[in-house]
């Protein structure tokens, strides 16, 4: 693999950088860099700006309306947009169910759903985890029973990210309770607006509810919304999780948070001097920066050396990306010092005046630290990923 940037790659970086600087709305940029809450409209606006440019699906092939970019171009796009202060592209459609439908979905499903994803005309959420079935996902109990030309679904999903905004859910259900755990699971595309779907917020420490529980009571799902074959959903779920775990590596997020960390350390003082002047602090920041560079090289190597089907390398990326994001959040909180915690919850909302105990950049550092603890859990815990690596790479 040649890691030398070509003149074309450098020119592409400048193109993306200039576009983000000119087209990213200032109010969205400020919310992101201050770690404030984003509303549904913030995400949708940015998706539509990108779609107008022809960049609405950066990781998709041209035949499905994507850019057809190579691995390096996709990486450059992600990093430059994040560093500019752009919100992440919603992964549920573009990076998760979208690739699944391209590979396993019917022609009708592809024609119906894929064209609507780049502009978030349908907001998707993920119906995987259940109470008692998170890391051991194969033990899920949500049941779907065939009734004529539809499935009747009953059960509960939890930790469903941004379900309060969702129009559709890609949902794992048990269709054959007598089969071995993984063999009796199917994947359905479920309309969140039909009778029987109830979304209830799960309040987190920072006062928000990015995550929810979803109750499904006699929800009817048309048979044509079955993805692939009945009882083969575990195959599709593993394929989807590989894409999710690669995305959780969060390289663009790491680059942006590193820039914010450096800015905070330059403004914070210790004994009358900028904290960034302290050799021990510079050493800790440099170590994280080297870790991010290594993650970038690994991500490039994985993205450019396979056929687009994520393998066990996705687990390596997921582990290292989670660890680096947590390290960045922890060091930001340490740099913020007394300004980090407790904080003013009102600061998390952009329409509220700042009444926190310290500089604006530090106001949400404590909340960010607590929130980043979850990265080693969602998408499959670190322990689960190590098990996958041991089995598929080391043969243990």
Secondary structure as the mmCIF struct_conf table of DSSP 4:
data_model
#
loop_
_struct_conf.conf_type_id
_struct_conf.id
_struct_conf.beg_label_comp_id
_struct_conf.beg_label_asym_id
_struct_conf.beg_label_seq_id
_struct_conf.end_label_comp_id
_struct_conf.end_label_asym_id
_struct_conf.end_label_seq_id
HELX_LH_PP_P HELX_LH_PP_P1 UNK A 4 UNK A 6
HELX_RH_AL_P HELX_RH_AL_P1 UNK A 7 UNK A 23
BEND BEND1 UNK A 24 UNK A 24
HELX_RH_AL_P HELX_RH_AL_P2 UNK A 26 UNK A 33
TURN_TY1_P TURN_TY1_P1 UNK A 34 UNK A 35
HELX_LH_PP_P HELX_LH_PP_P2 UNK A 36 UNK A 39
HELX_RH_AL_P HELX_RH_AL_P3 UNK A 40 UNK A 53
TURN_TY1_P TURN_TY1_P2 UNK A 54 UNK A 54
TURN_TY1_P TURN_TY1_P3 UNK A 56 UNK A 59
BEND BEND2 UNK A 60 UNK A 60
HELX_RH_3T_P HELX_RH_3T_P1 UNK A 62 UNK A 64
TURN_TY1_P TURN_TY1_P4 UNK A 65 UNK A 65
HELX_RH_AL_P HELX_RH_AL_P4 UNK A 71 UNK A 84
TURN_TY1_P TURN_TY1_P5 UNK A 85 UNK A 85
HELX_LH_PP_P HELX_LH_PP_P3 UNK A 86 UNK A 90
HELX_RH_AL_P HELX_RH_AL_P5 UNK A 91 UNK A 91
HELX_RH_PI_P HELX_RH_PI_P1 UNK A 92 UNK A 97
HELX_RH_AL_P HELX_RH_AL_P6 UNK A 98 UNK A 104
BEND BEND3 UNK A 105 UNK A 105
HELX_RH_AL_P HELX_RH_AL_P7 UNK A 107 UNK A 109
HELX_RH_PI_P HELX_RH_PI_P2 UNK A 110 UNK A 114
HELX_RH_AL_P HELX_RH_AL_P8 UNK A 115 UNK A 117
TURN_TY1_P TURN_TY1_P6 UNK A 118 UNK A 120
BEND BEND4 UNK A 121 UNK A 122
STRN STRN1 UNK A 124 UNK A 127
STRN STRN2 UNK A 130 UNK A 130
TURN_TY1_P TURN_TY1_P7 UNK A 131 UNK A 132
STRN STRN3 UNK A 133 UNK A 133
BEND BEND5 UNK A 134 UNK A 136
HELX_RH_3T_P HELX_RH_3T_P2 UNK A 137 UNK A 139
STRN STRN4 UNK A 143 UNK A 147
TURN_TY1_P TURN_TY1_P8 UNK A 148 UNK A 149
STRN STRN5 UNK A 150 UNK A 157
BEND BEND6 UNK A 159 UNK A 159
TURN_TY1_P TURN_TY1_P9 UNK A 161 UNK A 162
HELX_RH_3T_P HELX_RH_3T_P3 UNK A 163 UNK A 165
BEND BEND7 UNK A 167 UNK A 167
STRN STRN6 UNK A 168 UNK A 174
BEND BEND8 UNK A 175 UNK A 175
TURN_TY1_P TURN_TY1_P10 UNK A 177 UNK A 178
BEND BEND9 UNK A 179 UNK A 179
HELX_RH_3T_P HELX_RH_3T_P4 UNK A 181 UNK A 184
STRN STRN7 UNK A 185 UNK A 191
TURN_TY1_P TURN_TY1_P11 UNK A 192 UNK A 193
BEND BEND10 UNK A 194 UNK A 194
TURN_TY1_P TURN_TY1_P12 UNK A 195 UNK A 196
STRN STRN8 UNK A 197 UNK A 202
TURN_TY1_P TURN_TY1_P13 UNK A 205 UNK A 206
BEND BEND11 UNK A 207 UNK A 207
BEND BEND12 UNK A 210 UNK A 210
STRN STRN9 UNK A 211 UNK A 222
HELX_RH_3T_P HELX_RH_3T_P5 UNK A 223 UNK A 225
STRN STRN10 UNK A 226 UNK A 226
BEND BEND13 UNK A 228 UNK A 229
TURN_TY1_P TURN_TY1_P14 UNK A 230 UNK A 231
HELX_RH_AL_P HELX_RH_AL_P9 UNK A 233 UNK A 248
TURN_TY1_P TURN_TY1_P15 UNK A 249 UNK A 249
HELX_RH_AL_P HELX_RH_AL_P10 UNK A 251 UNK A 267
STRN STRN11 UNK A 269 UNK A 270
TURN_TY1_P TURN_TY1_P16 UNK A 271 UNK A 272
STRN STRN12 UNK A 273 UNK A 274
HELX_RH_3T_P HELX_RH_3T_P6 UNK A 275 UNK A 277
BEND BEND14 UNK A 278 UNK A 278
HELX_RH_AL_P HELX_RH_AL_P11 UNK A 279 UNK A 305
BEND BEND15 UNK A 306 UNK A 308
TURN_TY1_P TURN_TY1_P17 UNK A 312 UNK A 312
HELX_RH_AL_P HELX_RH_AL_P12 UNK A 313 UNK A 336
HELX_RH_3T_P HELX_RH_3T_P7 UNK A 337 UNK A 339
TURN_TY1_P TURN_TY1_P18 UNK A 340 UNK A 340
BEND BEND16 UNK A 341 UNK A 342
HELX_RH_3T_P HELX_RH_3T_P8 UNK A 345 UNK A 348
BEND BEND17 UNK A 349 UNK A 349
TURN_TY1_P TURN_TY1_P19 UNK A 350 UNK A 351
BEND BEND18 UNK A 352 UNK A 352
HELX_LH_PP_P HELX_LH_PP_P4 UNK A 353 UNK A 354
BEND BEND19 UNK A 357 UNK A 358
HELX_RH_3T_P HELX_RH_3T_P9 UNK A 360 UNK A 362
TURN_TY1_P TURN_TY1_P20 UNK A 363 UNK A 364
HELX_RH_AL_P HELX_RH_AL_P13 UNK A 365 UNK A 372
HELX_RH_3T_P HELX_RH_3T_P10 UNK A 373 UNK A 376
TURN_TY1_P TURN_TY1_P21 UNK A 377 UNK A 379
BEND BEND20 UNK A 380 UNK A 380
HELX_RH_AL_P HELX_RH_AL_P14 UNK A 382 UNK A 392
TURN_TY1_P TURN_TY1_P22 UNK A 393 UNK A 393
BEND BEND21 UNK A 394 UNK A 394
#
